[in-house]
Amino acid sequence: MLNDTERKLLRILYNRNGHQNTPVSIPELARFAQREPGQIRKALERLREERFIEWEERINAVKVVPGWQQFAK
């Protein structure tokens, strides 16, 4: 089960990738989610472990994996 920060980030990433298809940086995610950058990195790591996203940290690219909605409840 995802915590509040993870769910919020997943929703932000889904909307950002689906509608604007632009990359989003850690500081932008922190501003959108109203969380600290450390919390964002920790949540992104957890989402990657749970296979909700694909995250290339060195190039700062996050991609939401299709079909995540059925598991995020």
ChimeraX attribute file (.defattr): number of C-alpha atoms within 10 A of each C-alpha:
attribute: neighborCount
match mode: 1-to-1
recipient: residues
	/A:1	9
	/A:2	15
	/A:3	8
	/A:4	11
	/A:5	17
	/A:6	22
	/A:7	16
	/A:8	17
	/A:9	20
	/A:10	22
	/A:11	15
	/A:12	16
	/A:13	21
	/A:14	21
	/A:15	13
	/A:16	16
	/A:17	16
	/A:18	11
	/A:19	9
	/A:20	9
	/A:21	12
	/A:22	12
	/A:23	13
	/A:24	15
	/A:25	12
	/A:26	15
	/A:27	13
	/A:28	12
	/A:29	19
	/A:30	17
	/A:31	12
	/A:32	12
	/A:33	18
	/A:34	12
	/A:35	14
	/A:36	13
	/A:37	16
	/A:38	11
	/A:39	13
	/A:40	20
	/A:41	15
	/A:42	13
	/A:43	21
	/A:44	23
	/A:45	17
	/A:46	15
	/A:47	20
	/A:48	18
	/A:49	11
	/A:50	13
	/A:51	13
	/A:52	21
	/A:53	21
	/A:54	16
	/A:55	17
	/A:56	11
	/A:57	11
	/A:58	6
	/A:59	7
	/A:60	11
	/A:61	13
	/A:62	20
	/A:63	17
	/A:64	21
	/A:65	13
	/A:66	10
	/A:67	9
	/A:68	15
	/A:69	12
	/A:70	7
	/A:71	10
	/A:72	12
	/A:73	8
